[in-house]
Amino acid sequence: MNEEFFDWLDGEILCSDNGTVAFSVTVYKLKKGFAAGLIGAASFDYEDDDWVRDVLYSSRDDGDVFKFTAENSKKALEFVRTELKEYLMRGKRAKQLKSSRAVACSLYGGDLHLLYRR
């Protein structure tokens, strides 16, 4: 468990719009390292990943991302995926995430990995 990631996610969930239907954490490559941003979406469709583009809230747009280092993009995504799964089990605001229809993660422009669906 990464306390800094959990603290960042706690704050971002509080900032997300009350109309959020689903959440996704997107991993972005930076000049040095990586960043994760939370997206709150206004819709969810299990058959179509485009729901993630129906953005109500984006921590990246607000300039609030979680910066971290990893050897490569695959390991960066695995870090976020592992931490997000852990957060869904033990995070302070996990109940709020689970009250949405879905929680996912992805590399920017990559495939969406669904971690939770209600």
C-alpha positions as a printed NumPy array, in Angstrom:
array([[  0.   ,   0.   ,   0.   ],
       [  1.292,   3.411,  -0.966],
       [  0.071,   5.988,   1.585],
       [  0.816,   8.911,  -0.753],
       [ -1.309,   7.398,  -3.531],
       [ -4.135,   6.697,  -1.067],
       [ -3.987,  10.273,   0.28 ],
       [ -4.018,  11.714,  -3.242],
       [ -6.971,   9.526,  -4.263],
       [ -8.893,  10.431,  -1.077],
       [ -8.671,  14.106,  -2.016],
       [ -9.551,  13.589,  -5.669],
       [-12.628,  11.526,  -4.878],
       [-13.844,  14.378,  -2.664],
       [-13.34 ,  16.82 ,  -5.546],
       [-15.199,  14.693,  -8.08 ],
       [-18.645,  15.726,  -9.258],
       [-21.64 ,  14.27 ,  -7.402],
       [-23.081,  13.156, -10.748],
       [-20.153,  10.823, -11.404],
       [-21.356,   7.469, -12.728],
       [-17.948,   5.766, -13.124],
       [-14.288,   6.432, -12.29 ],
       [-11.036,   5.784, -14.109],
       [ -7.412,   6.416, -13.197],
       [ -5.313,   7.191, -16.267],
       [ -1.515,   6.872, -16.325],
       [  0.399,   9.492, -18.309],
       [  4.063,   9.461, -19.338],
       [  5.94 ,  12.583, -18.221],
       [  9.382,  13.805, -19.279],
       [ 10.629,  12.289, -16.034],
       [  8.473,   9.494, -14.682],
       [  4.717,   9.084, -14.761],
       [  1.548,  10.694, -13.447],
       [ -1.876,   9.299, -12.576],
       [ -5.046,  11.33 , -12.951],
       [ -8.584,  10.571, -11.778],
       [-11.496,  10.937, -14.173],
       [-15.106,  11.021, -13.069],
       [-17.39 ,  10.095, -15.975],
       [-21.041,  10.998, -16.522],
       [-21.847,   7.636, -18.078],
       [-20.784,   3.988, -18.198],
       [-21.223,   1.377, -20.908],
       [-19.725,  -2.078, -20.376],
       [-19.723,  -2.703, -24.132],
       [-18.051,   0.583, -25.117],
       [-14.931,   2.061, -23.493],
       [-15.816,   5.53 , -24.798],
       [-17.645,   6.175, -21.515],
       [-14.293,   7.279, -20.129],
       [-14.405,  10.299, -22.493],
       [-17.699,  11.533, -20.988],
       [-15.758,  13.529, -18.386],
       [-17.423,  15.402, -15.53 ],
       [-14.243,  15.761, -13.492],
       [-10.567,  15.429, -14.346],
       [ -7.843,  15.886, -11.746],
       [ -5.367,  16.4  , -14.6  ],
       [ -7.37 ,  19.385, -15.867],
       [ -7.144,  20.826, -12.353],
       [ -3.377,  20.228, -12.316],
       [ -3.616,  17.676,  -9.512],
       [ -1.982,  14.415, -10.546],
       [ -0.079,  11.78 ,  -8.612],
       [  3.543,  11.732,  -9.826],
       [  5.673,   8.603,  -9.464],
       [  8.541,   6.731, -11.049],
       [  8.52 ,   3.335, -12.74 ],
       [ 10.869,   1.485, -15.058],
       [  8.423,   1.598, -17.974],
       [  4.782,   2.144, -18.93 ],
       [  3.79 ,  -1.457, -18.229],
       [  5.149,  -1.268, -14.681],
       [  3.568,   2.157, -14.176],
       [  0.152,   0.763, -15.092],
       [  0.711,  -2.271, -12.876],
       [  1.569,   0.013,  -9.934],
       [ -1.652,   2.   , -10.389],
       [ -3.712,  -1.14 , -10.953],
       [ -2.359,  -2.764,  -7.771],
       [ -2.844,   0.359,  -5.663],
       [ -6.343,   0.947,  -6.992],
       [ -7.353,  -2.656,  -6.239],
       [ -5.979,  -2.25 ,  -2.717],
       [ -7.808,   1.071,  -2.343],
       [-11.084,  -0.577,  -3.348],
       [-10.612,  -3.011,  -0.461],
       [ -9.258,  -0.686,   2.257],
       [ -9.32 ,   2.94 ,   1.134],
       [-11.011,   5.658,   3.166],
       [-13.405,   6.534,   0.321],
       [-13.655,   3.072,  -1.264],
       [-17.381,   3.033,  -0.539],
       [-17.826,   6.151,  -2.698],
       [-15.918,   4.525,  -5.575],
       [-17.981,   1.36 ,  -5.201],
       [-21.216,   3.34 ,  -5.25 ],
       [-20.392,   4.179,  -8.876],
       [-21.131,   1.762, -11.708],
       [-17.456,   1.055, -12.481],
       [-13.824,   1.71 , -11.609],
       [-11.107,   1.272, -14.222],
       [ -7.533,   2.199, -15.044],
       [ -5.519,   2.593, -18.228],
       [ -2.473,   4.032, -19.874],
       [ -3.315,   7.25 , -21.708],
       [ -4.636,   6.171, -25.103],
       [ -4.472,   2.482, -24.128],
       [ -6.919,  -0.26 , -23.278],
       [ -9.218,   0.252, -20.315],
       [ -8.871,  -2.298, -17.486],
       [-12.098,  -2.659, -15.525],
       [-11.358,  -3.336, -11.839],
       [-14.863,  -3.019, -10.403],
       [-18.364,  -3.081, -11.849],
       [-21.701,  -2.836, -10.089]])
